Amino acid sequence: MTKSVAKPPLGEIEAARERLAPYILRTPLIPLEHENAPAEIYLKLENLQPIGSFKLRGAGNAMAVLDPHRLQLGVYTASAGNMAQGVAWNARRLGARCQVVVPSDAPMAKLEAITRLRGEIIQVPYDEWWDVMITHRYGDLEGHFIHPVSNKHVVAGNATIGLEIAEQLPDVESVVVPFGGGGLSCGIAAAFEGLGKKVQVHAAEVDTAAPFAASLAAGEPVSINRTPSFVDGIGGQSVLPEMWPLASSLLSGSIQVSLRSVAQALRHLLERHHVVAEGAGAAAVAAALTGKAGTGKVVCVVSGGNIDKPVLSQIIAGRVPTI
């Protein structure tokens, strides 16, 4: 059984920031323009990273601490698309082989990006892909496995976003983060705790796949009936057992939103801010707009912007995409 992922101390998070500084963007924090917003909402634009996603941070930190001899044997990960790009981007930079196990419903935009970054794609049925997430291995693949969530160095890399938010908005009261496996939300919460700041960190989930909300209600990790949707970056079959202690202790709860509200938030970001977000990133904005994250200063992490063009076209036309 995989042991629980430990909360990264502030020193490790600050060390991760130093390692990542030459390669990543310190992404901007901008106010959301919305006449009916229930709070003073800000957008942390991680979609502007070189791969269009925050995953560059966790992947980069995990690979930076890897022994060079192990790195030369290659790396692989399991990802619906964004972590795959993060690992592939860093592997290309470091001259290492990268293989990626992806689910059969992975978006074409993300698959094309993985190929462009010289990642080797292994596409499998969703259940088989989820098994890799649980077991931390796939077949007899060589190389070092970098888990997209349950890796202390990945969590520490993600946590650098929390350091930036604290500097950009010192009086922030709450942060809304898309919840895929908890690596991003827990990292950000750990950063605030390490800084001694009392900031609520809320998970944003879609009501068609909300394993964290279900697990909170049950008091333990439980499996759910997941309905696939255009919000592909979040909403697994369950909360990973090794992430449950961290998520249940650090996060303030789950805010569930509908697919329609996510599509509306995505369209608003595009029309009012010229920001292209993917479904997971827009879910944080939709959650903040419910008012459930508070009425003070609220930051939404726009986690990524890798979205298929046909899906984006449907949203622009005012529809809720179906898959």
C-alpha positions as CSV (number, residue, x, y, z in Angstrom):
1,M,0.0,0.0,0.0
2,T,1.3,3.4,-0.9
3,K,2.0,5.5,2.1
4,S,0.4,8.9,2.6
5,V,2.0,11.9,0.9
6,A,3.5,14.2,3.5
7,K,2.8,17.9,3.7
8,P,5.8,19.8,2.2
9,P,7.4,22.2,4.7
10,L,8.0,25.8,3.8
11,G,11.7,25.2,3.2
12,E,11.0,22.6,0.6
13,I,8.5,24.8,-1.2
14,E,11.0,27.7,-1.2
15,A,13.7,25.4,-2.5
16,A,11.3,24.3,-5.3
17,R,10.7,27.9,-6.3
18,E,14.5,28.4,-6.7
19,R,14.8,25.3,-8.8
20,L,11.9,26.3,-11.1
21,A,12.7,30.0,-11.4
22,P,14.8,29.8,-14.6
23,Y,12.1,27.8,-16.5
24,I,8.6,28.9,-15.4
25,L,6.5,32.0,-15.4
26,R,5.6,33.9,-12.3
27,T,2.0,34.1,-13.6
28,P,-0.1,37.3,-13.2
29,L,-2.9,37.8,-10.8
30,I,-5.7,39.9,-12.3
31,P,-9.1,41.0,-11.0
32,L,-12.2,39.4,-12.5
33,E,-14.5,41.7,-14.4
34,H,-18.0,40.6,-13.5
35,E,-20.9,42.9,-12.5
36,N,-22.6,40.3,-10.4
37,A,-19.6,38.8,-8.6
38,P,-20.4,38.0,-4.9
39,A,-16.8,38.7,-3.9
40,E,-13.6,40.5,-5.0
41,I,-12.4,37.8,-7.3
42,Y,-9.0,37.5,-8.8
43,L,-7.6,35.1,-11.5
44,K,-4.2,33.4,-11.1
45,L,-3.5,32.7,-14.7
46,E,-1.5,29.4,-14.8
47,N,-2.8,28.9,-18.3
48,L,0.0,31.2,-19.4
49,Q,2.7,28.7,-18.5
50,P,4.8,27.5,-21.5
51,I,2.7,24.3,-21.7
52,G,-0.6,26.1,-20.9
53,S,-0.8,24.5,-17.4
54,F,0.5,24.6,-13.8
55,K,1.7,21.1,-14.2
56,L,5.1,22.4,-15.4
57,R,5.9,23.3,-11.8
58,G,5.3,19.9,-10.1
59,A,6.9,18.0,-13.0
60,G,9.9,20.3,-13.1
61,N,10.6,20.0,-9.4
62,A,10.2,16.3,-9.3
63,M,12.7,15.9,-12.2
64,A,15.1,18.5,-10.8
65,V,15.7,16.4,-7.7
66,L,16.0,13.1,-9.6
67,D,19.4,11.5,-9.7
68,P,20.9,12.2,-13.1
69,H,21.7,8.5,-13.7
70,R,18.0,7.6,-13.1
71,L,16.9,10.4,-15.3
72,Q,18.9,9.1,-18.2
73,L,16.9,5.8,-18.0
74,G,13.9,7.9,-18.9
75,V,10.7,8.9,-17.2
76,Y,7.0,8.2,-17.6
77,T,3.8,9.3,-16.1
78,A,0.0,8.7,-16.2
79,S,-1.9,11.7,-17.3
80,A,-5.0,12.9,-19.1
81,G,-2.8,15.5,-20.8
82,N,-1.4,18.3,-18.7
83,M,1.0,16.4,-16.5
84,A,2.1,14.5,-19.6
85,Q,3.0,17.8,-21.1
86,G,4.8,18.9,-18.0
87,V,6.9,15.8,-17.9
88,A,7.5,15.8,-21.6
89,W,8.5,19.5,-21.7
90,N,11.1,19.0,-18.9
91,A,12.3,15.7,-20.4
92,R,13.0,17.4,-23.7
93,R,14.9,20.1,-21.9
94,L,17.0,17.6,-20.0
95,G,17.5,15.2,-22.9
96,A,15.6,12.3,-21.4
97,R,13.1,9.8,-22.9
98,C,9.5,10.4,-21.9
99,Q,6.6,7.9,-22.1
100,V,3.0,8.8,-21.2
101,V,0.1,6.5,-20.3
102,V,-3.1,8.4,-21.3
103,P,-6.8,7.4,-21.0
104,S,-8.7,6.7,-24.2
105,D,-10.8,9.9,-23.8
106,A,-7.9,12.3,-23.5
107,P,-8.5,15.5,-25.5
108,M,-6.9,15.7,-28.9
109,A,-5.4,19.1,-28.2
110,K,-3.4,17.6,-25.3
111,L,-2.4,14.5,-27.3
112,E,-1.1,16.7,-30.1
113,A,0.9,18.8,-27.5
114,I,2.4,15.6,-26.0
115,T,3.6,14.5,-29.4
116,R,5.0,18.0,-30.2
117,L,7.0,17.8,-27.0
118,R,8.4,14.4,-28.1
119,G,6.5,12.4,-25.5
120,E,5.7,8.8,-26.5
121,I,2.0,8.1,-26.0
122,I,0.5,4.8,-24.7
123,Q,-3.3,5.1,-24.9
124,V,-5.3,2.7,-22.8
125,P,-9.0,2.4,-21.6
126,Y,-9.9,4.7,-18.7
127,D,-10.1,1.9,-16.1
128,E,-6.7,0.7,-17.1
129,W,-5.3,4.2,-16.9
130,W,-6.9,4.7,-13.5
131,D,-5.2,1.5,-12.3
132,V,-1.8,3.2,-13.1
133,M,-2.8,6.1,-10.9
134,I,-3.6,3.7,-8.0
135,T,-0.6,1.3,-8.4
136,H,2.0,3.8,-9.5
137,R,3.3,1.6,-12.3
138,Y,2.4,0.4,-15.8
139,G,3.5,-3.0,-17.1
140,D,7.2,-3.4,-17.6
141,L,8.0,0.2,-18.7
142,E,11.5,1.2,-17.8
143,G,12.4,4.6,-16.4
144,H,11.3,6.5,-13.3
145,F,7.5,6.9,-12.7
146,I,6.4,10.4,-11.8
147,H,3.0,10.3,-10.3
148,P,0.9,13.4,-11.4
149,V,-0.4,13.8,-7.8
150,S,1.0,11.5,-5.2
151,N,4.6,12.7,-5.2
152,K,6.0,15.0,-2.5
153,H,8.2,16.9,-5.0
154,V,5.2,17.4,-7.3
155,V,3.2,18.8,-4.4
156,A,6.0,21.1,-3.4
157,G,6.4,22.4,-7.0
158,N,2.7,23.1,-7.1
159,A,2.9,24.9,-3.8
160,T,5.0,27.6,-5.3
161,I,1.7,29.0,-6.7
162,G,0.7,29.6,-3.1
163,L,3.9,31.6,-2.4
164,E,3.2,33.8,-5.4
165,I,-0.4,34.5,-4.4
166,A,0.6,35.4,-0.9
167,E,3.0,38.0,-2.4
168,Q,0.7,39.3,-5.0
169,L,-2.4,39.6,-2.7
170,P,-1.2,39.6,0.9
171,D,-4.7,40.0,2.3
172,V,-6.2,37.1,0.3
173,E,-9.0,35.4,2.3
174,S,-9.7,32.3,0.2
175,V,-8.5,30.4,-2.8
176,V,-10.5,28.2,-5.1
177,V,-8.6,25.4,-6.8
178,P,-9.8,22.7,-9.3
179,F,-9.6,19.3,-7.6
180,G,-8.2,16.5,-9.7
181,G,-6.2,14.5,-7.3
182,G,-5.5,17.2,-4.7
183,G,-1.8,17.8,-5.6
184,L,-2.5,21.4,-6.5
185,S,-4.9,22.4,-3.8
186,C,-3.0,20.7,-1.1
187,G,0.2,22.2,-2.2
188,I,-1.2,25.7,-2.2
189,A,-2.8,25.1,1.2
190,A,0.5,23.9,2.6
191,A,2.3,27.0,1.4
192,F,-0.2,29.3,3.2
193,E,0.1,27.2,6.3
194,G,3.9,27.3,6.1
195,L,3.7,31.1,5.8
196,G,1.4,31.3,8.8
197,K,-1.5,32.7,6.8
198,K,-5.0,31.7,7.6
199,V,-6.4,31.3,4.1
200,Q,-9.3,29.0,3.2
201,V,-8.5,26.7,0.2
202,H,-11.6,25.3,-1.4
203,A,-11.8,22.4,-3.9
204,A,-13.8,23.1,-7.1
205,E,-15.5,20.0,-8.5
206,V,-18.2,19.4,-11.2
207,D,-21.3,17.7,-10.0
208,T,-20.9,14.9,-12.6
209,A,-17.7,13.8,-11.0
210,A,-17.0,15.0,-7.4
211,P,-15.1,12.4,-5.5
212,F,-13.8,14.8,-2.9
213,A,-17.2,15.9,-1.9
214,A,-18.4,12.3,-1.7
215,S,-15.4,11.3,0.4
216,L,-15.9,14.3,2.8
217,A,-19.5,13.2,3.3
218,A,-18.5,9.6,4.0
219,G,-15.5,10.6,6.1
220,E,-13.2,8.4,4.1
221,P,-12.1,7.9,0.4
222,V,-15.0,6.5,-1.6
223,S,-15.5,5.6,-5.3
224,I,-18.1,7.4,-7.3
225,N,-20.0,6.9,-10.6
226,R,-18.1,9.3,-12.8
227,T,-19.7,10.8,-15.9
228,P,-17.1,11.9,-18.5
229,S,-17.5,15.5,-19.7
230,F,-15.6,18.3,-21.4
231,V,-14.1,19.1,-18.0
232,D,-11.5,16.4,-18.4
233,G,-8.7,17.7,-16.1
234,I,-10.6,16.9,-12.8
235,G,-13.1,14.4,-11.6
236,G,-11.5,11.0,-11.0
237,Q,-13.2,7.8,-9.8
238,S,-12.1,8.4,-6.2
239,V,-9.8,10.4,-4.0
240,L,-6.4,8.6,-3.9
241,P,-6.1,7.0,-0.5
242,E,-2.5,8.4,0.0
243,M,-3.8,12.0,-0.6
244,W,-6.8,11.7,1.7
245,P,-5.1,12.6,5.0
246,L,-3.6,15.7,3.4
247,A,-6.7,16.8,1.5
248,S,-9.1,16.2,4.4
249,S,-7.0,18.1,6.8
250,L,-5.8,21.1,4.7
251,L,-8.8,21.9,2.5
252,S,-11.9,23.8,3.6
253,G,-14.3,21.7,1.6
254,S,-15.7,21.2,-1.9
255,I,-17.8,23.5,-4.0
256,Q,-19.7,21.6,-6.7
257,V,-20.7,23.3,-9.9
258,S,-22.7,22.3,-13.0
259,L,-21.3,21.8,-16.4
260,R,-23.5,24.7,-17.6
261,S,-21.9,27.0,-15.0
262,V,-18.4,26.0,-16.1
263,A,-19.2,26.6,-19.7
264,Q,-20.6,30.1,-18.8
265,A,-17.5,30.9,-16.7
266,L,-15.3,29.8,-19.6
267,R,-17.1,31.9,-22.1
268,H,-17.0,34.9,-19.7
269,L,-13.2,34.5,-19.3
270,L,-12.8,34.5,-23.1
271,E,-15.2,37.4,-23.8
272,R,-14.2,39.7,-21.0
273,H,-10.6,38.9,-20.4
274,H,-9.4,37.2,-23.6
275,V,-8.3,34.3,-21.5
276,V,-8.7,30.8,-22.9
277,A,-9.2,28.3,-20.1
278,E,-10.0,24.6,-20.1
279,G,-12.9,23.2,-18.2
280,A,-11.0,22.5,-15.0
281,G,-9.6,26.1,-14.8
282,A,-13.0,27.6,-15.5
283,A,-14.5,25.4,-12.8
284,A,-12.7,27.4,-10.1
285,V,-14.2,30.6,-11.5
286,A,-17.7,29.0,-11.6
287,A,-17.2,27.9,-8.0
288,A,-16.2,31.3,-6.8
289,L,-19.2,32.9,-8.5
290,T,-21.5,30.8,-6.3
291,G,-20.4,32.9,-3.3
292,K,-19.6,29.7,-1.4
293,A,-15.9,30.6,-1.2
294,G,-16.7,33.8,0.7
295,T,-17.5,37.4,-0.1
296,G,-14.0,38.9,0.6
297,K,-10.9,38.6,-1.5
298,V,-11.0,35.3,-3.4
299,V,-8.4,33.9,-5.8
300,C,-9.4,31.4,-8.5
301,V,-6.6,29.3,-9.9
302,V,-7.1,29.1,-13.7
303,S,-5.1,25.9,-13.8
304,G,-4.8,25.4,-17.6
305,G,-5.9,26.4,-21.0
306,N,-5.6,23.3,-23.1
307,I,-9.0,22.8,-24.7
308,D,-10.0,21.2,-27.9
309,K,-11.1,23.7,-30.6
310,P,-14.5,21.9,-31.3
311,V,-15.3,22.1,-27.6
312,L,-14.3,25.7,-27.4
313,S,-16.5,26.5,-30.5
314,Q,-19.5,25.0,-28.8
315,I,-19.0,27.0,-25.7
316,I,-18.6,30.2,-27.7
317,A,-21.9,29.4,-29.4
318,G,-23.6,29.3,-26.0
319,R,-23.9,25.5,-25.8
320,V,-22.7,23.0,-23.2
321,P,-20.4,20.6,-25.0
322,T,-21.2,16.9,-25.0
323,I,-18.7,14.1,-25.6
